[in-house]
């Protein structure tokens, strides 16, 4: 589907880490009618409000980057909220997009939709072939439901609703709250605060052995624009960098980039989560997209944003 530069594009969640990167990417590429609404302006949990917004604005393209997200601890403690809020928001958005004439919708899921012990790297056809990781199955189930809803609209009504599954993401506007953040921003904050306090070590959850893949949000935003213009199939498509590291290697890299020379203390009593999670990105690469930002460079960028925005960073 060719996108016209003056088409109205609604980015749901445009103030979040993912949505803000997509919003900025679209503007930089010359799109002139990229719109977003803050939570105070539009409550995505309110079906009536969402429908009134769509009826008024009639966006031609919708990017669903809105979600309740968090790390292992938050997912473990709030499964009801993670399931119910994500289901409600995505149902409201997808239904309104369909009913009020959006020509295309991009639904963003997560790599956690795949089975805990899926063959590595994880291909798109691994979906629903085995049990999920228990520590975030509520979030995963909500995202799977969103995928199926988009596919159902495509099959039943011919809607051009597509679903992309990003790997672990990081970048500006990330969540640095140690109670609810993901591993990379948590490490950045811990290392930064250890440097300031003169601490000799930092605590790290788990054994350090799980392997994870990390993609900078600017790369994801670039992939989203690529998919909006080049991909029109309801089948899920993965977005990642194609490389993974252990949590130990990740922590060591963060320490090196931030200039911290202390030690790492792994707490094996804390959960590791999925042993390995590396996406197979052969599908999107075959269409012509590849990531550009190396992990060390991306960590430095994320840290620069954190240092410059500590008063507003979610912490």
N, C-alpha and C positions, 0 to 999 in steps of 0.2 A: 504494500500500500504506500503510495507516494504521499508524503505529508506536505501540505502547502504552508508557507511561512506565516500566513495570516490566520490559520485555523486556531480556534480556541482549544487549548490543551489544559486540562485540569489535573494538577498533581496533588493527590490526596496525601496528606502528611508532609507538606512541603517545608515544614520547619524542622523536621527530624533529620537525622544523619543521612539517611538514604534519599529522602524526598528533597532535601535542600541541594544535594549534589545533582540530582536529576533536573531540578528547577533551573539551577545555574547553567547546566550543560545545554539545555534547550535555549535559554536566552543567548548564550554565547554562540550558538549555531544559527542565530538569526530569527528564531520564532518570536513573533511580536505580541502574541496573545496567550501567554502562559500565566495561568491563574492558580491561586491557592487560597486556602482559608485556614486561619488559626482555629484552635479548638474552641476558643471563646466566640468566634464568628460562626462556626458550623460544627455542631456536635454530631459526629458520624454515627454515634449510637442512637440518634434520634431519627427514625425512619422518615417521619413527616418533614423534618427540617431538610434532610438530604434530598427528598423528592422536590421540595419547593426550590431548593438551590438549582437542581438539574433542570427543572421546568423553566426557570428564569434564564440561566446561563447557556443552556444547550451546548455543552462542550462536544466538540467533534472527536476528541481523543481524551481518554482517561488513563492515568497511571495510578494504580493503587499501591502507594508506598506507605500507607497508614497501618499501624499495627501496635498492639501492646507487646513489647519485647523485653527480654531480660536474660540473665545468665542462669546457671544451674540452680543456684539458691532461690532466686525469685520464682522460677518455674516450679520448683519443688513445693514451695510454700503457698503458691496461689494458682493451682490448676483450674479452679472454677473461673477466676477472672481471665486467665489466659485463654481458656476455651470459649467462654461466653462472649467476652468483649470482642475477640477477633472474629468469631462467627457473625456477630451482629453487625460490626462495621463493614465487613466484606460483603455480606448479604445485601445491606442497604445500598452500597456503592454499585455492585454489579447489577442489581435489579433496576436501579434508577438509570444507569447507563444504557441498559437495554430498552427501557420504557420510553426514554426521552431522546433516542436517536443517535447515541454515540456511534461513530463509525468504527472505532477501534478501542479496545481496552487491554492494557497490560497489567496483569496481576502478578505481584511479586511474592513468591513463597520463600522457602528456606531449604537448605540442604538437610535439615533435620526431618524432613518428610520421609526420608529413605530408611529402610530397616537398619537397626543397630549393627547387625553383622553382615551388611550387604557386601558383595565382592568389590574389591578396590581395584582401580578407581570406579566410582559409582556411576553407572550409566542410567539414563532416564528410564529404561524399562525395568529397573529394580523397584520402582514404586509398587507398594502393596504386595511384596513378595516375602515379607517376614515381619517379625515383631519390631516395634519402635523402641528407641531408647527411653526407658521409663522416666528419666529425670526431666524430659521435656515433651512427653507424649501428648499433653493437652494442647500445647501450641502447635505441634506437628499435625494433630488431627484437624485442628481448625484450618490450617493451611491446605491440607489434603481436600477438605470439604470445599475450599475456595477454588482449587483446581478443577474439581469435579463440577462445580457450578458453572464455571466458565466453559468447560467442555460440553456441558449439557446445553447451554445457550447456543454454542456453535452448532451442535448436532440438531437440536430441535428447531432453532430459529435462524440458523445461518449467520450468527453473529461472529464478527472477527475479534474474538476475545482470546488472547494468548496468555500463557503462564511461563514465567522465567524463574528458575530456582538458583539464587545466588549462594555461594559458599559463605564462610564466616567473613563478615565485613568490618572495616574500621576506617577511621578518617575524621575530619572535622565534624563537630557537633555530636560526637559520640557521648555515651553515658558513662561518667566516671564515678558514679555512686558504687562503693564497694559492696553494697548489699544487693544490688540488682544488675551490675554491669557484666559484660562478657570478659573473657580472659585478657585480651590485649589491652583495652583501656584500663583494666584493673592493675595490670603490671606497670603500665606507664605511670599511673598515679602513685602506686606503692614505691616505685624506684625514685620518682621525683621527690616524694616526701622523705624518703630515706636519705637522699642527698642533702636536703635542707636540714634535717635533724642530726645528721652525722651518724646515723645508724650503721651498724656493721653488717646487717643481714636483712633480708625481706622474706616474709612468709609467702609460699606459693601453694595453692590447693593441689591435692592429689599427688601422684607418684612422679609426674613429669614425663611419663612414657607415651601418653596418647599423642597421636599425630593429627595435626590440623592444618587446613589450607586457609590462607588469608588474602582477601582482595580489597584493595583500596576503593572507597566509594566513587572516586572519580572514574576509575576503570568501569565500575558497574554502571554509572550514569552513561558513559560512552556506549556500553553494550546495550543499554535500554533504548537509546536513540537508534542504534543500529537495528535492533529487533523491531522497533516501531516502523521502520522504513523497509526492512528486508524480510521479515518473518510473518507469515499469515496462517500458520497451522495451529490447531488446538493442542497438539502434543506438547508436553513439557519440554523445556530446553534449559540445560544447565549453564551457569555463568560462573567461572572460576579462573584461577591462574594456572592450574595444572601441576602445581608443586605443593608439597606439604612439609612441615617441620614438626619435631616433637615439642611439647610444652617446655621442656628443658632448653632446647635450642632457641625457642622463642624468647624465653626469659633471659637467656644469655645475650641474645641480640638486643633486646631492649636495654639491658644494663650497659652494653657496649655503646649503643647509640647515644644514651643519656649520660654516659661517663661515670657510671657507678661501679666501684671496684669491690663492693662487699660480696657476701656469700648469699646463696639461695637456700632456704630451709623448706623442704617439701613436706607437707602434712598429708601422709598417706591415709589418714582417717577420713579425709574429705573425698567426695566422689570424683572419679575420673571422667565419667560420661562415656560416650562411644569410644572404643579403642582407636579407631582411625576413621577419618572422614575426608576423603579426597574425591572430588568430582571428576568425572570423565567429560572433558569439554571438546571432544572431537566434533560433535555436532555443530556447535556454534563456530568453531574454527574452520570447518569445511565451508561455511557460508561466507567467511572472509573476515571474522573478527578475532583479534588477539589482545590480551592485556598488555599494558605498557609500563606499569609502575612497580619496580622491584620492592621487596619487603622492607629493606633497610631505609630506602628513600621514603617509602610510605610512612614508616614509623616516625622518622624525623619530621615529616609534615604534620602528622597527627600530634606529635609532642609540641611543635611550634604553636599549633592552634590551642592546645590545652593551656600552655603557659600564658598565652595572650588573652585567654577567655575564662580564666578561673572564676571570675565573679558571676558568669552566666552559665558555665558548664554545669550539666546536671550532676550534682554531687552531694 
